[in-house]
């Protein structure tokens, strides 16, 4: 299972939201560990703690917003580059 990172949001309390496209609806990612990968290299492994509703979403309906309490070692620019993926079993 893999999804493409499109955007990163940092919220108060140490929560990071990663908006991703390519999410497989039959695959439950909550509580799973997913690798953050670019060009085949794993930067880190993140545990997905929940899914957030994208309020007032008017475009990019294929995107889902997933939260983690892990410190995400990915800059805003890297997240928006479209080169990063989250991959899991």
CORPE-V21510 format. One record per pair of residues at least 24 apart in sequence whose C-alpha atoms are under 6 Angstrom apart, sorted by the first residue. I is the first residue (numbers start at 0). GAP is how many residues later the second one is. If there is no record, write none. Layout:
BEGIN
i=I gap=GAP
i=I gap=GAP
END
This chain:
BEGIN
i=0 gap=86
i=0 gap=87
i=0 gap=88
i=1 gap=84
i=1 gap=85
i=2 gap=82
i=2 gap=83
i=3 gap=81
i=4 gap=74
i=4 gap=79
i=4 gap=80
i=5 gap=73
i=5 gap=74
i=5 gap=76
i=6 gap=72
i=6 gap=73
i=7 gap=68
i=7 gap=71
i=13 gap=55
i=14 gap=53
i=14 gap=54
i=15 gap=51
i=15 gap=52
i=16 gap=49
i=16 gap=50
i=17 gap=47
i=17 gap=48
i=18 gap=45
i=18 gap=46
i=19 gap=43
i=19 gap=44
i=20 gap=41
i=20 gap=42
i=33 gap=52
i=33 gap=53
i=33 gap=54
i=34 gap=51
i=34 gap=52
i=35 gap=49
i=35 gap=50
i=36 gap=47
i=36 gap=48
i=37 gap=46
END
